[in-house]
């Protein structure tokens, strides 16, 4: 992902009007997320000629992805300052199109001049990937377990990852991915999961989004914790489409 990185009225009408505008942007995003929709947030400034074109591009993406919606936000309006700070948009080029996943995390952003509808649609993460990106955004490590319900060691691996998360307290979470879920196929491909494997695969991502461990089969808590606190090369699922590299290890 390219780094793009998020009234003169009388008396009480000032407060009421501004509060309504702020609530509108926030509420629209929240309501869209509650219904499982991703949001194409078109960030603009007054007088930007390309704003209309940016909206058309976002609406084109919405047509390709029905489970999404388009919302426009004026960055210069002071009532939006909270969102501008939250999404780190103060110095971003505008118009900018952000993709806010259905769980509320910003999963990508593209300057409108570089955007195309199909490109924006590709920014929409799968549910599993959205969980991972949200954890990384919060500075947490992630244990991604790719498995099938038919795998004998599946429950054992899930329990081990759960225990590793507990040992790291609030600094790590576990995300389970069903290898038979077609919605997750792109994410699993990005992780370079062996889809023909008969054992669960556990990918460890440190808080920087680097893949620091890749274990096949049962794994020990200590191995997971060590990998989660390690800094190494790799890639962040939130920003790379080229796949993730790490050494594959047997857990035990």
N, C-alpha and C positions, 0 to 999 in steps of 0.2 A: 504494500500500500504506500502511495506517495504521502509524505508527511504534509499534512495540511493544517498538521498539528506538529475544542470543539471545539403640559397641556394647559394650554392656557384656557382653563375652564374656571367656573366660579364655585367657591366653597367646597362642599362635600362632593361635588361632581368630580373633582380632581382625583380624590381617593378612590371613589367608586369606579370611575372609568379606567384608571391605571390598573387597579386590582383586577378588573375584569379582563383586560388585555393580557396581563401576565398569566392569569389563571387559564385563559384560553389556550395559549401555546402549551403550557405544562399539562393541562387537562386533556387536550387533544392527543398528546403523545401518550399519556398514561392510559387513556381510554382505548387507543389503538393497541397498545401492548396488552391490555387486559383481554382483548378479543383475539389475541394471538397474532396480531399484525406487526410487521416491521414498518418503520417510518422512513421515508425519504424526506429529510429536513432540508429545505432550500433556504440557505442563509444569504440575505441580501443587505444592501445599504441603499439609502435614498439616492436616486439619480443614476443608479447603475443600469445602463441600457440593456445589458445582457440578462437582466432578471427574468424577463418574460421567456426568453429562450431556455433559461435554466429550468423554469417551471414546466415547459413543454417536454424537455428531456426527462424530467422526473416523472411526469404523467405517462410518458411512453414506457418507462420502466414499470410503473404501476400496472399498466395494461398487461405486461408480460408476467407480472407476479401479482395475481389477484389478492393474495394474503399480505397486502401492503397498502399504504396510503401516503399521500403527499401533504406536507405541511410547510407553510412559508413563515420565516421569521426575519424581522427587521433587526439586524444587529445593532444599529445606531439608536434604537429606541431604548431609553434608560430602563423601562419596565422589563426589558429582556436581559438586563445586566447579569442577573443570577445565572441564566442559562448560558450566556456568553462565557462567563467564568467557569462554569461547570464543564463545558465542552471545549474550553481553551480556544476560543474563536477570535480573541481580540486582534491578533496579528495575522489571521488567516486571509488568503485572497478570496474575494467575493465577486460574483456569486459562487458559493460553495454548496455542494450537495453531500450531506452526511447520511449515512445509513445507520439508523438506530434499530438494533435487533429487537425481537419481541420480548426479550427479558430486560430491555432498557439500556443495554450496553451499546456504546458507539463502536460499530464493527468496521468502519471504514469511512473514507471521505475522498471526494474527487472535485477539483476545480471544475466549474461548469464548462469551461472552454475545452477541457480534455474528456468530458463525460459523454457516454453513449448509453442508451437504455439497457442494452444487453450487458454492458460493463457494470452498471449499477446493480442489476439483478444478481450478478455473480458475487457481489459483496454480501448478500444476505446469507448469514451463517446457518448451518443446521442447528437444531436444538442442542446437540452435544457440544458443538464447537462454540456456540454462544455461551454456554456454561463455562467453558474453558477460558474464553476471552474475558468474561466478567471476572473470573477469579484472578487472572493475570493483571487485569486493570486495577484490582484491589491489592496487588502486591503479594499474592499468594502463589505457592507452588501447586502443581496439579498432578494427580495420578490418574491417567486415562487408561481404563481397562477395556480392551476390545475383546469381545468373546461371543460365544453362542450359548444358548440355554442348554444345549446338548453336551457341552464340554464338562467332563468330570471334575476338573479342578476349579471350575468357575467360582463357586461359592467360597472356596478356600482363598482364592486370590482376592476376591471382593472383601472378605473379612480382614485379610492382611493389610490391604490398602486402607481400610477403615481404621485399623489400629495404628497405622503409620500416621494417618491424618490426626488422630487423637494425640499421638506422641508429640506431634508438632503443634499441638494446641490449635490456635486459630490461624496458623500460617500455611495450611495446606488443605485441599479438599480432594475428594475422589469423584470422578465422572465415569460412569459406566456407559459403554457404547455397544449396541447390539450389531454384530457384524452382518446380520441379515436385514438390517434396516436400510432400505434403499436411500432414505433421506440422508444417511450418514456416509454413503459410499465415497463422496468427494473428500470428506474430512479424513476418512480412513486411508484413502489414496495419498493424501497429503502427508499423513503420518508414515506412509509406506508400510502399512500393516500387511502381513502375509495372509491373504484371504483364504488360502488353502490349509492353513495351520489347524491342527486338531487340539491345540492348547491355547489358553488365554494369553494375550499379549498385554504387557503393562508398560506404558510409555510415561516417563517422568519428565515433567517440565519444571524448571526452576522459576522463581518469580520474574526473571527477565524474559521468560518465554523460550529459553533454550532447551532443546531436548537433551537431557543429561543422563538418561537411562532408558534402556529398552530390554525388558525381560520377557522370556518365553516360559510359560508354565508357572509353577509355584515359586514364590519369592519371599524373602525374609524382610521383616520390618526394618531392620538395620540397613539393609541394602537400599531400600526405598528412601529412607531418611537421608542417607549419605548422598544419594543421587540428587535429591531435592534441594540440598544445600550446596551443590557443586556449581561452579561456573565453567561453562565450556562452549564450544561452537555448536551451531544448530540453527534452528529457525523458530520463529514465533507463529503459531497457527493463526494469529490475527493479522499477519502481514505478509505471508509468503504463499505463493501458489506453486512453488517448485518442489515441494516435498520437504520432509525433515530427515536429517541424517543423524544416526547414532549407532553405536555398536550394539549388536544383539547379544544378549547374555541369557544363559540358563539361570533360573532363579536359585536352584539348589542342585 
